[in-house]
Structure formats: C-alpha cells, structure tokens
C-alpha cells in the first residue's frame, strides 16, 4: 500500500464523514422542530424512551448528537435523569441503521434486481434527483430532500473509495498480523474505543471497519472486540459535552458510559467464557460488512434488553460517582443550552419557548402595575420593578442565544422565526418598561396623597380594560402563532388610540374648568400615554405573527391596505370592538 493509496483512503474517509454529516443535516431539517415534540412526549415508560431514542437517532443519524441533546435537556431541567436513560439506550440501537445502509456495498449477485440494491447502482439516480432539487426547486423541503440524497451519495462514494484504497492491504503481511493482534479481545476493544473517541462517531468507525472487511483479512475474532470498543469510544462526545453542565447532566453522560461499559463487560465475559468451553470455530472466518452490521445491532439490542430493567441501578451508579453539590445554583436560563445549537431547529424552538416565558413575565408585570392604580401596595410595586429587571435579563440572554443560532444553517421557516423572536423580545422589554412607568405614576400619587376625580378614574378604567385585553390577546397570539387571531388585534389598537385621544380631550376640559390640578394632569397624561404605547407594542407583536405566516409581508403595506383598500371591512370590525369599551358621559366638554 503506497502513499497514493493512503491519500485515497484519507479522501474516502473525508467524503464519508462529510456525506454522513450532510445527510444528517438534511434529515434534521426535514424533521424541523418535530424533534422537540417527539422528545416532549416522554412518559414514565422506559420502553417508550428506548423507542424515542432509537427513532430520533434514526432521524439525525448520530447517537452522539442524540446523547448530547439529552445531556442538554437534563442540564436545562426539561428532562429527568431517569427519563434520559431510556433515550440513551435507544440511541445506541438507532445508530446501527447506518451500518446496515453501508452493508449494501457488499452485495454480490448477477441478478439484476439484487444488483439494483447495490449503492453504486442507485446512488447516481439519487445524486441526479438531489442536485435537481437543490438547484431548481424553490421548495425548502425538496431542497432538504436533495441534501439527504446527495449526502447519502457522497457517503457511499467515500465508502467505495476507502474500500478500493485498502484493497491492496490484502497482500500486506503486516496488516494481516495487525488484524490477528486485534483478535486479542483487550487489544481489539482498546483499538475500537480509541479510534471512535478520536473521530467521535461510532457510525463512522464502524463504516471504516466495514471497508477494511472487504479485504477479507478482518475475522470475526478481530471485528467483535473492535465493535465493543467502538461502543465505548462513542461516549467521549457526551462526556466532553457535559463539561460545565450541572450534576444531573454529568450523570446523564456517566449513564451513557456505564451502559456501554457494563454491556461490553457482560458480553465479553459471557461470550469469551462460552468460547473457552465450546471454542467458536467461526471466529477465524472472514467477516463481511453485513456481518459487522449484525454484530453491531445484536450487541446494542441485547445490552438494552438486559440492562433496561436495571436502569435504576445505572442511575444510582451515576449519582454515587457524581455527588450532589449543595452550593449548585439553578439558573432559569440554563435551558438556553449551547448543546442544542448542534440541532438549530430544536434550538430555535427552545428560544421560542423561553421568549413565551418572557412574554408571560411582561404580562404579569403589567397586570400588577395597573392593579396599583386602584390599590397601591409598596410590596407589589417592588415586584413590578423586579419583574422588569428579570425581563431585561431575558432580553439579554435570548438575544445572545439567537446570535449564536444565527451562525447555523437554518431553514427559511426557522430563519424567519429567528428574526421574529428578535423583534418580540424588544417589544416585551418595552412593555415591561412602560409597566414600570405606570407603577411609578401610581407611587407618586400614593406618596403625595392625591387621587383622580371619580369621573377621571372611571374613564381611565375603560382604557385600562382595553389595554389589558390587547396585552392578553397579543401575547396569546404569539404563543399560538395564530395569524387569523392576530388580524383582530389592529382594530382594538385603533380603538385604544381613539379612547386615549378622547381621554386627553376630556382631561383638557377638566383643566380648563379647574376640576383637575396640573400636577394630577401630568400624572394622568403619563399613565394614558404609557398605556397607549403598550398597545402599540402589542400591535407589533401581532403583526410579526402575521409576517411569520405570510411570504413577502410588509407591515406598512399591510396597515395601509387594511385601513384604506379594505376600509369598509376594517371600520365594521372597529365599530364592533369599540362598542365593547363605552366611556361614561363626560363631566365637562370644551366649547
């Protein structure tokens, strides 16, 4: 095997890993945010956890990625450690599908239909379809399917290059001796673990072993311990990912390691113990790609079947190894875990969920602030300010996380949601700031022992009720992403503008006739202005929901069309909404 064959093998490996990565990215984009809903359907059933772990790994073609995601879920508090164990076991099973796909390279037959199953026969067709989808289709989903097809083609092409490059090794005595050395269970297991730890992918290391098996020099005796080691080596990704995480996340990574260590230990003891008595003759036979896939799958299925009933014991082992830290603080923003950035669609959904928590917090601050207008309480006023500080922190943390996501490969839909969330957090922060303004106005009235006249107070109640309704409606619309409901927000915002304008006119009349002091007048104006501006931000929130659901949407064009081209329909809706917020008769009017 000369230097050119080595270079060909390196090129084949590079293409193999690139193809696997692209195929996984395409599959992940197709699944989109569904990964989130899949993982959130977890129940106390360990068996369902195994199925979910296997299913998610089949979708993204990487047990390491699934396990890292699980570590992030445990770290953020979304998932309990006990729930994570089943997922981790299932991930080991799901990753074996790659070895079955790669085993197709070993198909040998003169039958036309069977030859069609060989990757060299059908991948050119997949490549053609894939490139057509990517270059000529405007449909995002078709482009993702094209990426999957091309990724699979490149993966198989890389596999073939590796196989051709290592073929001359069949005539190299030194390589034969190395393979014989790996028949030693300990050496073989160490070799498999080290190689997999280096490339951080058991699927890739199994693929390399399958390529080497085509030389005919890899025996069952050498392949079995290497495969066992590969299962141990793949744990390194989760272990590295858990660095800096909380205790439970570290325990999830430890469970992954213990599962593979214990499973391998049991297999090695039982298998080689029986071999001492029975002496398996097949261990000296050459193994092919399909045989490697069978062993890889059989081991992971057997290990899961044996250890699933003892998942509680694995959890206890992890807890004993990584003890509780009494000083460990729980951060409400740890859910914005950087581990999720490897699956951008899921990270966007996490950011969306946290943004909704921010919205709920801003809504809580607003509700408390308007309550102070009727019944001032210094403790509640303090809570309004504390909520505003928390909302500011939410804006900083979500903004930072979105900045990290922006560097990832996002679908058009996810990219649009990413932009909308950035707008939303600014709107919620302003709603929170304006709620503090309302609170400060209520505090000033309380400190000075002054209050509005009954007439002014009753008029203000109508505006408060309307703004309270728009806050609730707009934030609910953002949560549900319901564009049809979002379209009902703008008429209410216009009603609030007209109420605010009428209140200002009545306020000026009271000032003219000496029914209100200038001091109270300024406070009244501060409150009504803050409430009107809150309604503006709520309108923006709803408009962004419509923008998310509509291609080529321009907010200014939409408002113009709504109030001018469709003015009859808009005015009808406006009148209906306005009838729900009737002001009491004015105390005085300006002539």
C-alpha positions as CSV (number, residue, x, y, z in Angstrom):
1,X,0.0,0.0,0.0
2,X,1.8,3.2,-1.2
3,X,1.4,6.8,-0.3
4,X,-1.2,7.3,-3.0
5,X,-3.4,4.6,-1.6
6,X,-3.1,6.2,1.8
7,X,-4.2,9.6,0.3
8,X,-7.1,7.9,-1.4
9,X,-8.2,6.3,1.9
10,X,-8.0,9.7,3.6
11,X,-10.0,11.3,0.8
12,X,-12.5,8.5,1.1
13,X,-12.8,8.9,4.8
14,X,-13.3,12.7,4.4
15,X,-16.0,12.2,1.8
16,X,-17.6,9.5,4.0
17,X,-17.8,11.8,7.1
18,X,-18.9,14.8,5.0
19,X,-21.7,12.8,3.4
20,X,-22.8,11.5,6.8
21,X,-22.9,15.0,8.1
22,X,-24.8,16.4,5.2
23,X,-27.3,13.5,5.2
24,X,-27.8,14.1,9.0
25,X,-28.3,17.8,8.4
26,X,-30.9,17.2,5.7
27,X,-32.8,14.7,7.9
28,X,-32.7,17.1,10.8
29,X,-34.1,20.0,8.7
30,X,-36.9,17.8,7.4
31,X,-37.8,16.9,11.0
32,X,-37.5,20.6,12.0
33,X,-39.0,21.4,15.4
34,X,-40.6,17.9,15.5
35,X,-37.6,16.7,17.4
36,X,-38.8,18.9,20.3
37,X,-42.4,17.5,20.3
38,X,-41.0,13.9,19.9
39,X,-38.8,14.3,22.9
40,X,-41.5,16.0,25.0
41,X,-43.9,13.1,24.5
42,X,-41.8,11.2,27.1
43,X,-43.7,9.3,29.7
44,X,-42.6,7.3,32.7
45,X,-42.4,4.3,30.4
46,X,-38.8,3.2,29.9
47,X,-39.7,1.2,26.8
48,X,-41.2,4.3,25.1
49,X,-38.0,6.2,26.0
50,X,-35.9,3.5,24.2
51,X,-38.2,3.8,21.1
52,X,-37.9,7.6,21.1
53,X,-34.1,7.4,21.5
54,X,-33.9,5.0,18.6
55,X,-36.3,7.0,16.5
56,X,-34.6,10.4,17.0
57,X,-31.2,8.8,16.3
58,X,-32.5,7.3,13.0
59,X,-33.7,10.8,12.1
60,X,-30.5,12.6,12.7
61,X,-28.2,9.6,12.0
62,X,-26.0,10.2,15.1
63,X,-26.2,8.6,18.5
64,X,-23.6,11.2,19.7
65,X,-25.9,14.1,18.7
66,X,-28.9,12.5,20.4
67,X,-26.9,11.9,23.6
68,X,-25.5,15.4,23.6
69,X,-29.1,16.7,23.1
70,X,-30.2,14.5,26.1
71,X,-27.4,15.9,28.2
72,X,-28.6,19.4,27.3
73,X,-32.2,18.5,28.1
74,X,-31.2,17.2,31.5
75,X,-29.0,20.2,32.1
76,X,-31.8,22.6,31.4
77,X,-34.3,20.7,33.6
78,X,-36.6,19.7,30.7
79,X,-35.9,16.0,31.2
80,X,-35.3,14.0,34.4
81,X,-32.2,11.8,34.6
82,X,-34.5,8.7,34.9
83,X,-36.2,9.6,31.6
84,X,-32.9,10.2,29.9
85,X,-31.7,6.6,30.4
86,X,-34.2,5.0,28.1
87,X,-33.4,7.6,25.4
88,X,-29.6,6.9,25.7
89,X,-30.2,3.2,25.3
90,X,-32.4,3.7,22.3
91,X,-29.8,6.0,20.7
92,X,-27.3,3.1,20.7
93,X,-29.8,1.0,18.8
94,X,-30.8,3.8,16.4
95,X,-27.2,4.4,15.3
96,X,-26.9,0.8,14.0
97,X,-29.1,1.7,11.0
98,X,-26.0,3.3,9.3
99,X,-24.1,0.1,9.4
100,X,-27.0,-1.6,7.6
101,X,-27.0,1.0,4.9
102,X,-23.2,0.6,4.5
103,X,-23.5,-3.1,4.3
104,X,-25.3,-2.7,0.9
105,X,-21.8,-2.1,-0.6
106,X,-21.0,-5.8,-0.1
107,X,-23.9,-7.1,-2.2
108,X,-22.7,-9.6,-4.9
109,X,-25.1,-11.1,-7.4
110,X,-25.7,-11.5,-11.1
111,X,-29.5,-11.0,-10.5
112,X,-30.5,-7.6,-12.0
113,X,-32.9,-6.8,-9.2
114,X,-30.5,-7.6,-6.4
115,X,-27.7,-5.6,-8.2
116,X,-30.0,-2.6,-8.1
117,X,-29.8,-2.7,-4.3
118,X,-26.1,-2.1,-4.6
119,X,-25.3,1.6,-3.8
120,X,-23.2,2.0,-7.0
121,X,-26.3,1.2,-9.0
122,X,-28.9,3.5,-7.4
123,X,-26.9,6.4,-5.9
124,X,-26.2,8.0,-9.3
125,X,-30.0,8.3,-9.6
126,X,-30.3,9.7,-6.1
127,X,-27.5,12.2,-6.9
128,X,-29.3,13.4,-10.0
129,X,-32.6,13.8,-8.2
130,X,-30.8,15.5,-5.3
131,X,-28.9,18.1,-7.5
132,X,-32.1,18.9,-9.5
133,X,-34.0,19.5,-6.2
134,X,-31.2,21.7,-4.8
135,X,-30.6,23.8,-8.0
136,X,-34.0,24.1,-9.5
137,X,-36.6,23.7,-6.7
138,X,-37.8,26.7,-4.7
139,X,-39.5,24.4,-2.2
140,X,-37.4,24.3,1.0
141,X,-38.5,20.7,1.9
142,X,-37.4,19.5,-1.6
143,X,-34.1,21.2,-1.2
144,X,-33.6,19.3,2.1
145,X,-34.5,16.0,0.5
146,X,-31.9,16.8,-2.2
147,X,-29.3,17.4,0.5
148,X,-30.2,14.0,2.0
149,X,-29.8,12.3,-1.4
150,X,-26.5,14.0,-2.2
151,X,-25.2,13.3,1.3
152,X,-26.0,9.6,1.0
153,X,-24.4,9.5,-2.4
154,X,-21.2,11.2,-1.1
155,X,-21.2,8.9,1.9
156,X,-21.4,5.8,-0.3
157,X,-18.9,7.2,-2.8
158,X,-16.5,7.8,0.1
159,X,-17.1,4.2,1.3
160,X,-16.2,2.9,-2.1
161,X,-13.0,5.0,-2.3
162,X,-12.0,3.7,1.2
163,X,-12.7,0.1,0.1
164,X,-10.7,0.4,-3.1
165,X,-7.8,2.2,-1.2
166,X,-7.5,-0.6,1.4
167,X,-7.9,-3.4,-1.1
168,X,-4.1,-3.8,-1.6
169,X,-3.8,-4.4,2.2
170,X,-4.9,-8.0,1.5
171,X,-1.4,-8.7,0.2
172,X,0.4,-7.0,3.1
173,X,1.6,-9.4,5.7
174,X,2.0,-6.7,8.3
175,X,-1.7,-5.8,8.0
176,X,-2.6,-9.4,8.4
177,X,-0.6,-9.5,11.6
178,X,-2.3,-6.4,13.0
179,X,-5.7,-7.9,12.4
180,X,-4.5,-11.1,14.1
181,X,-3.4,-9.0,17.1
182,X,-6.8,-7.4,17.3
183,X,-8.2,-10.9,17.8
184,X,-7.0,-10.4,21.3
185,X,-10.2,-9.1,23.0
186,X,-8.4,-6.4,25.1
187,X,-6.3,-5.0,22.3
188,X,-9.2,-5.0,19.8
189,X,-11.5,-3.3,22.3
190,X,-8.9,-0.6,23.1
191,X,-8.3,0.0,19.3
192,X,-12.0,0.4,18.6
193,X,-12.5,2.7,21.6
194,X,-9.5,5.0,20.7
195,X,-10.4,5.3,17.0
196,X,-14.0,6.1,17.8
197,X,-13.1,8.6,20.5
198,X,-10.8,10.4,18.0
199,X,-13.4,10.7,15.2
200,X,-16.3,11.0,17.7
201,X,-18.6,8.8,15.6
202,X,-19.3,5.1,16.1
203,X,-21.1,5.0,12.8
204,X,-18.0,6.3,11.0
205,X,-15.7,3.9,12.8
206,X,-18.0,1.0,12.0
207,X,-18.0,2.2,8.4
208,X,-14.2,2.1,8.3
209,X,-14.2,-1.4,9.8
210,X,-16.7,-2.4,7.1
211,X,-14.5,-1.0,4.4
212,X,-11.5,-2.9,5.8
213,X,-13.6,-6.1,5.9
214,X,-13.8,-6.1,2.1
215,X,-10.1,-7.0,2.1
216,X,-11.1,-10.4,3.5
217,X,-8.5,-10.1,6.3
218,X,-10.8,-9.0,9.1
219,X,-12.0,-12.0,11.0
220,X,-15.0,-12.3,13.4
221,X,-12.5,-12.7,16.2
222,X,-10.9,-9.3,15.4
223,X,-14.2,-7.5,14.5
224,X,-16.2,-8.4,17.6
225,X,-13.9,-6.7,20.2
226,X,-13.3,-3.7,17.9
227,X,-17.1,-3.2,17.7
228,X,-17.3,-3.5,21.5
229,X,-14.7,-0.8,21.9
230,X,-16.4,1.4,19.3
231,X,-19.5,1.5,21.6
232,X,-17.3,2.6,24.5
233,X,-15.4,5.2,22.4
234,X,-18.6,7.0,21.2
235,X,-19.3,8.0,24.9
236,X,-16.5,10.6,24.7
237,X,-18.8,13.1,22.9
238,X,-21.3,13.1,25.6
239,X,-18.6,13.3,28.3
240,X,-17.0,16.3,26.6
241,X,-20.4,17.9,26.2
242,X,-21.2,17.5,30.0
243,X,-18.2,19.6,31.0
244,X,-19.5,22.8,32.6
245,X,-23.0,21.3,32.9
246,X,-24.9,20.7,36.1
247,X,-24.7,17.5,38.1
248,X,-27.6,15.7,36.5
249,X,-26.3,16.4,33.0
250,X,-22.9,15.0,34.0
251,X,-24.8,11.9,35.4
252,X,-26.6,11.5,32.0
253,X,-23.2,11.3,30.3
254,X,-22.0,8.9,33.0
255,X,-25.0,6.7,32.4
256,X,-24.2,6.5,28.7
257,X,-20.6,5.4,29.6
258,X,-21.8,2.9,32.3
259,X,-24.3,1.4,29.9
260,X,-21.7,0.7,27.3
261,X,-19.1,-0.4,29.8
262,X,-21.4,-2.8,31.6
263,X,-22.9,-4.1,28.4
264,X,-19.5,-4.7,26.9
265,X,-18.2,-6.3,30.2
266,X,-21.2,-8.7,30.3
267,X,-20.8,-9.6,26.6
268,X,-17.1,-10.2,26.8
269,X,-17.4,-12.4,30.0
270,X,-20.2,-14.4,28.6
271,X,-19.1,-14.7,25.0
272,X,-15.4,-15.5,25.7
273,X,-16.3,-17.6,28.7
274,X,-18.5,-19.8,26.5
275,X,-15.7,-19.8,23.8
276,X,-13.3,-21.4,26.3
277,X,-15.7,-24.3,26.6
278,X,-17.2,-24.6,23.2
279,X,-14.5,-23.0,21.0
280,X,-16.3,-21.0,18.3
281,X,-14.8,-22.0,15.0
282,X,-16.3,-19.0,13.1
283,X,-14.0,-16.6,15.0
284,X,-11.3,-17.3,12.5
285,X,-13.6,-16.8,9.5
286,X,-13.5,-13.6,7.5
287,X,-16.4,-11.2,8.3
288,X,-18.2,-9.0,5.7
289,X,-20.0,-5.7,6.0
290,X,-23.4,-7.3,6.7
291,X,-21.8,-9.5,9.5
292,X,-20.5,-6.3,11.1
293,X,-23.9,-4.8,11.0
294,X,-25.5,-7.9,12.5
295,X,-23.0,-7.8,15.4
296,X,-23.3,-4.1,15.9
297,X,-27.1,-4.3,16.1
298,X,-27.3,-7.6,18.1
299,X,-25.0,-6.2,20.8
300,X,-26.9,-3.0,21.3
301,X,-30.3,-4.8,21.3
302,X,-29.0,-7.4,23.8
303,X,-27.4,-4.8,26.0
304,X,-30.6,-2.8,26.1
305,X,-32.8,-5.8,26.7
306,X,-30.6,-6.9,29.6
307,X,-29.9,-3.6,31.3
308,X,-33.2,-1.8,30.8
309,X,-34.8,-3.4,33.8
310,X,-31.7,-2.3,35.8
311,X,-31.8,1.3,34.6
312,X,-32.4,2.4,38.2
313,X,-29.1,0.8,39.2
314,X,-27.3,2.7,36.4
315,X,-28.8,5.9,37.7
316,X,-27.6,5.1,41.2
317,X,-24.1,4.4,39.9
318,X,-24.1,7.8,38.2
319,X,-25.3,9.5,41.4
320,X,-22.7,7.8,43.6
321,X,-20.0,8.7,41.1
322,X,-21.1,12.4,40.8
323,X,-22.3,13.5,44.2
324,X,-24.8,16.3,44.8
325,X,-23.4,19.8,45.1
326,X,-25.4,21.7,47.7
327,X,-24.0,25.1,46.5
328,X,-25.0,24.5,42.9
329,X,-27.4,27.3,41.8
330,X,-30.3,26.7,39.4
331,X,-30.3,29.2,36.6
332,X,-33.6,29.8,34.9
333,X,-31.7,30.5,31.6
334,X,-29.8,27.2,31.6
335,X,-32.5,25.9,29.2
336,X,-30.7,28.0,26.5
337,X,-28.1,25.3,26.3
338,X,-25.3,25.6,23.8
339,X,-25.5,21.9,23.2
340,X,-28.8,22.4,21.3
341,X,-27.0,24.6,18.8
342,X,-25.9,21.4,17.0
343,X,-29.6,20.9,16.2
344,X,-30.6,24.5,15.2
345,X,-34.2,23.7,14.5
346,X,-34.5,22.5,18.1
347,X,-32.5,25.5,19.4
348,X,-35.0,27.9,17.7
349,X,-37.9,26.1,19.4
350,X,-36.2,26.4,22.8
351,X,-35.7,30.1,22.2
352,X,-39.3,30.4,21.2
353,X,-40.4,28.7,24.5
354,X,-38.2,31.0,26.6
355,X,-39.5,34.0,24.7
356,X,-43.0,33.0,25.7
357,X,-41.9,32.8,29.3
358,X,-40.5,36.3,28.9
359,X,-43.9,37.4,27.4
360,X,-45.8,35.9,30.4
361,X,-43.4,37.7,32.8
362,X,-44.0,41.0,31.0
363,X,-47.8,40.3,31.2
364,X,-47.5,39.6,34.9
365,X,-45.7,42.9,35.5
366,X,-48.3,44.8,33.5
367,X,-51.2,43.2,35.4
368,X,-49.5,44.1,38.8
369,X,-48.8,47.7,37.6
370,X,-52.4,48.5,36.6
371,X,-53.6,47.0,39.8
372,X,-51.6,49.6,41.7
373,X,-53.7,52.4,40.1
374,X,-56.7,51.4,42.3
375,X,-55.0,49.9,45.3
376,X,-51.3,50.9,45.8
377,X,-49.1,48.4,47.6
378,X,-45.4,49.1,48.0
379,X,-44.5,45.4,48.0
380,X,-46.3,44.8,44.7
381,X,-44.6,48.0,43.3
382,X,-41.3,46.4,44.2
383,X,-42.3,43.2,42.4
384,X,-43.1,45.2,39.3
385,X,-39.6,46.6,39.3
386,X,-38.0,43.2,40.0
387,X,-40.0,41.7,37.1
388,X,-38.7,44.5,34.8
389,X,-35.1,43.6,35.8
390,X,-35.8,39.9,35.0
391,X,-37.4,40.8,31.6
392,X,-34.2,42.8,30.8
393,X,-32.2,39.7,31.7
394,X,-34.4,37.6,29.4
395,X,-33.8,40.1,26.5
396,X,-30.0,39.8,27.0
397,X,-29.9,36.0,27.3
398,X,-32.3,35.3,24.5
399,X,-30.6,37.8,22.3
400,X,-27.2,36.2,23.0
401,X,-28.6,32.8,22.2
402,X,-30.2,33.9,19.0
403,X,-26.9,35.5,17.9
404,X,-25.2,32.0,18.3
405,X,-28.0,30.4,16.4
406,X,-27.7,32.9,13.5
407,X,-24.4,31.3,12.6
408,X,-26.0,27.9,12.0
409,X,-27.6,26.5,8.8
410,X,-31.3,27.3,9.2
411,X,-34.3,26.6,7.0
412,X,-36.2,29.6,5.6
413,X,-39.0,29.0,8.1
414,X,-36.6,28.8,11.1
415,X,-34.7,31.8,9.9
416,X,-37.9,33.8,9.7
417,X,-38.9,32.7,13.2
418,X,-35.4,33.6,14.4
419,X,-35.9,37.2,13.1
420,X,-39.4,37.5,14.6
421,X,-38.2,36.4,18.1
422,X,-35.6,39.1,17.9
423,X,-38.4,41.6,17.3
424,X,-40.6,40.1,20.0
425,X,-38.0,40.3,22.8
426,X,-37.6,44.1,22.1
427,X,-41.4,44.6,22.2
428,X,-41.8,42.7,25.5
429,X,-38.9,44.6,27.1
430,X,-40.7,47.9,26.2
431,X,-44.0,46.7,27.6
432,X,-42.2,45.9,30.8
433,X,-40.5,49.3,30.9
434,X,-43.8,51.1,30.3
435,X,-45.4,49.0,33.1
436,X,-42.8,50.4,35.4
437,X,-43.9,53.9,34.3
438,X,-47.5,53.1,35.3
439,X,-46.2,51.8,38.6
440,X,-44.2,55.0,39.2
441,X,-47.2,57.1,38.5
442,X,-49.3,55.2,41.0
443,X,-46.4,55.5,43.5
444,X,-46.3,59.3,43.0
445,X,-50.0,59.6,43.6
446,X,-49.7,57.5,46.8
447,X,-46.7,59.4,48.1
448,X,-48.4,62.7,47.6
449,X,-51.8,61.6,48.8
450,X,-53.6,62.7,45.7
451,X,-56.1,60.9,43.5
452,X,-58.2,61.4,40.4
453,X,-61.7,62.6,40.4
454,X,-64.4,59.8,40.1
455,X,-65.0,60.9,36.5
456,X,-61.4,60.6,35.5
457,X,-60.9,57.4,37.4
458,X,-63.9,55.8,35.7
459,X,-62.7,56.9,32.2
460,X,-59.2,55.6,33.0
461,X,-60.7,52.2,33.9
462,X,-62.1,51.8,30.3
463,X,-58.7,52.5,28.8
464,X,-57.0,50.1,31.3
465,X,-59.5,47.3,30.4
466,X,-59.0,47.8,26.7
467,X,-55.2,47.7,27.1
468,X,-55.4,44.7,29.4
469,X,-57.4,42.9,26.7
470,X,-54.9,43.7,24.0
471,X,-52.0,42.6,26.1
472,X,-53.6,39.2,26.8
473,X,-54.8,38.8,23.3
474,X,-51.5,39.7,21.5
475,X,-49.3,37.5,23.8
476,X,-51.7,34.6,23.4
477,X,-51.5,35.1,19.6
478,X,-47.7,35.0,19.9
479,X,-47.9,31.8,21.8
480,X,-50.2,30.1,19.4
481,X,-48.8,31.7,16.2
482,X,-52.4,32.1,15.1
483,X,-52.4,34.6,12.2
484,X,-56.2,34.7,11.9
485,X,-56.5,35.9,15.5
486,X,-53.5,38.2,15.1
487,X,-55.5,40.1,12.4
488,X,-58.1,41.0,15.1
489,X,-55.6,43.0,17.2
490,X,-55.2,46.0,14.9
491,X,-58.9,47.2,15.2
492,X,-58.5,47.0,19.0
493,X,-55.3,49.0,18.9
494,X,-57.1,51.7,16.8
495,X,-59.9,51.7,19.4
496,X,-57.4,52.3,22.2
497,X,-55.9,55.2,20.2
498,X,-59.3,56.8,19.9
499,X,-60.1,56.2,23.6
500,X,-56.8,57.8,24.6
501,X,-57.4,60.8,22.3
502,X,-60.9,61.2,23.9
503,X,-59.5,61.0,27.4
504,X,-56.9,63.7,26.6
505,X,-59.7,66.0,25.3
506,X,-61.7,65.4,28.5
507,X,-58.7,65.9,30.6
508,X,-58.0,69.3,28.9
509,X,-61.7,70.3,29.6
510,X,-61.3,69.4,33.3
511,X,-58.1,71.5,33.5
512,X,-59.9,74.4,31.8
513,X,-62.8,74.4,34.3
514,X,-60.5,73.9,37.3
515,X,-61.8,70.3,38.0
516,X,-58.3,68.9,37.9
517,X,-54.9,70.2,39.1
518,X,-51.9,70.5,36.7
519,X,-50.0,68.0,38.9
520,X,-52.7,65.4,38.6
521,X,-53.0,66.3,34.9
522,X,-49.4,65.4,34.2
523,X,-49.7,62.1,36.0
524,X,-52.9,61.3,34.1
525,X,-51.2,62.1,30.8
526,X,-48.2,59.9,31.8
527,X,-50.4,56.9,32.5
528,X,-52.6,57.2,29.4
529,X,-49.5,57.7,27.2
530,X,-47.8,54.7,28.7
531,X,-50.9,52.6,28.2
532,X,-51.3,53.7,24.6
533,X,-47.7,52.9,23.9
534,X,-48.1,49.5,25.4
535,X,-51.0,48.8,23.0
536,X,-48.7,49.9,20.1
537,X,-46.1,47.3,21.1
538,X,-48.9,44.7,21.4
539,X,-50.0,45.5,17.9
540,X,-46.4,45.0,16.7
541,X,-46.3,41.6,18.3
542,X,-49.4,40.5,16.4
543,X,-48.2,42.0,13.2
544,X,-45.0,39.9,13.5
545,X,-47.2,36.8,13.8
546,X,-48.9,37.7,10.5
547,X,-45.5,38.3,9.0
548,X,-44.3,34.9,10.0
549,X,-47.3,33.2,8.3
550,X,-47.1,35.3,5.1
551,X,-44.5,35.5,2.4
552,X,-43.3,38.9,1.2
553,X,-45.1,40.7,4.1
554,X,-44.5,44.4,4.7
555,X,-46.0,45.8,7.8
556,X,-46.6,49.3,6.4
557,X,-48.2,48.0,3.2
558,X,-50.4,45.7,5.3
559,X,-51.6,48.6,7.5
560,X,-52.2,50.8,4.5
561,X,-54.2,48.1,2.7
562,X,-56.1,47.3,5.9
563,X,-57.2,50.9,6.6
564,X,-57.6,52.2,3.0
565,X,-58.2,49.5,0.5
566,X,-60.3,47.4,2.9
567,X,-61.5,50.3,5.0
568,X,-65.2,49.2,5.0
569,X,-64.4,45.8,6.4
570,X,-61.9,47.3,8.9
571,X,-64.3,50.0,10.0
572,X,-67.0,47.4,10.6
573,X,-64.7,45.5,12.8
574,X,-63.5,48.7,14.5
575,X,-67.1,49.7,15.4
576,X,-67.9,46.3,16.8
577,X,-64.8,46.4,19.0
578,X,-65.4,50.0,20.1
579,X,-68.9,49.1,21.3
580,X,-67.3,46.9,24.0
581,X,-65.5,49.9,25.5
582,X,-68.0,52.6,26.1
583,X,-66.8,55.7,28.0
584,X,-69.1,57.3,30.7
585,X,-70.7,60.6,29.9
586,X,-68.1,63.4,30.1
587,X,-68.1,65.6,33.2
588,X,-67.5,68.7,31.1
589,X,-66.7,69.5,27.5
590,X,-64.8,72.2,25.7
591,X,-67.0,74.6,23.8
